[in-house]
Amino acid sequence: MNQMKKTLSLGQVVLFGLAYMTPIIVLGTFGVLAVTTEGAVSGAYLAALIAMLFTAHSYGRMASAYPVAGSAYAYVRHAIDDRLGFIAGWAILLDYLFLPMVIWLIGAAYLHSAFPAVPTPLWLLAFIAVTTVINILGLRLASVVNSVMMLVQILVLVAFVGLSMHYVLGDPTQPFWSLTPFLGADSAATLPVLMAGAAVACYSFLGFDAVTTLTEETKDPQRTLPRAILLITLIGGLIFVVVSYFVQLAAPGHDFANPDAAAYEIARNIGGDIFVSIFLIGLVVGQFASGIAAQASGARLLYAMGRDDVLPKRWLGKLSRFGTPLGGLLLSGVVALLALTMDVLSAASFINFGAFLAFALVNLSVIFHYYLKERRRGGMETLWFLICPLIGLGAILWLMLSLDHLAIMLGGAWLACGLAWLIWLTRGFSRPTPELHMDG
């Protein structure tokens, strides 16, 4: 059997994870977060970062214990139970299936701000159609192109922060150091408000665990991957906190003409027409590339599940003549039409419900694997394998309950559908739980 060469270093894995997270998303969602937190975007990101670090620790521990593809699904299945593992996989499917919808919705909102004569739904349909056709034809973005796009994002972020700092320094009434971006105007943001914002801000962290798919190509994966997951979460989180801090200083409060595309309005204020054009190009290119990758990944997962008869094989378990998962790509495009009735806040919150469910189960997996099964209960081991994952679990559950009611209702409905499907597949749990080959 041929095996992939283990060539990736810690730095390369970290760069992959940061690219997958798409750092420029901090600008894409700034407006909705400012409204949700009443002007305390940095505080929301800081709260989200603290919560995510505990979950990242749990992912790292499980990646070390089970260096296999499948991430949350594989960890829960091996550490706790096959049926609960299926539910974790179902939660991951929510993210894969609906993530392209949110990406395209954000891109459409910004293009509509730039070209208001063209309705948002038309931009959304264009995103869906072009991306789906590209993926059906099998066009893959080369690693060089992805690296260039990552560089574009970083340059746009640096320019945005630099112009925000220049804008603030030009206003003698605006202090350069302030707690306002963390606590809101007049320090009025309450803890529930900050946690509601953090629940949305976690959308920016999605993908920190994607590096677990690189297990077979990473040098010393049992040591490298846990470190990489923590570094990706920490570096990405610090980028989000710093960028949102200076942008919030340049645009205090939360009064925007269009919160879904607030950064477009801010870019014009701090840099004029030329910069707003550069910003728009950077954000749309980043969203377009991210949408291609997200739709391709989701369709690949749907194909794998269809091939294994976990989902209808007739529709999802076959490849097109181009060698691409046609059924999954078309389903992803159809699902994205739901964005015509949703805004960025509702769509991102819905996505986060699935992520939070998977995160909670991974935290539980650490306790089951290390503390209960392996009985690793020494002084520091109790800290790492019981207390830390319990804190991570509590933080994730708090964030989940802080989502808006629509997201909780939709997420609960998705979870109920998964449970009903599992009962049907196992004929009332009288048959073995089907195994999901989530490495495709």
Secondary structure by P-SEA (a helix, b strand, c coil): cccccccccaaaaaaaaaaaacccccccaaaaaaaaacccaaaaaaaaaaaaaaaaaaaaaaaaacccccaaaaaaaacccaaaaaaaaaaaaaaaacaaaaaaaaaaaaaaaacccccaaaaaaaaaaaaaaaaaacccccaaaaaaaaaaaaaaaaaaaaaaaaaaaaccccccccccccccccccccaaaaaaaaaaaccccccccccccccccccccccaaaaaaaaaaaaaaaaaaaaaaaaaaacccccccccccaaaaaaaacccaaaaaaaaaaaaaaaaaaaaaaaaaaaaaaaaaaaaccccccccccccccccaaaaaaaaaaaacccccccaaaaaaaaaaaaaaaaaaaaaaaaaccccccccccaaaaaaccaaaaaaaaaaaaaaaaccaaaaaaaaaaaaaaaaaaaaaacccccccccccccc
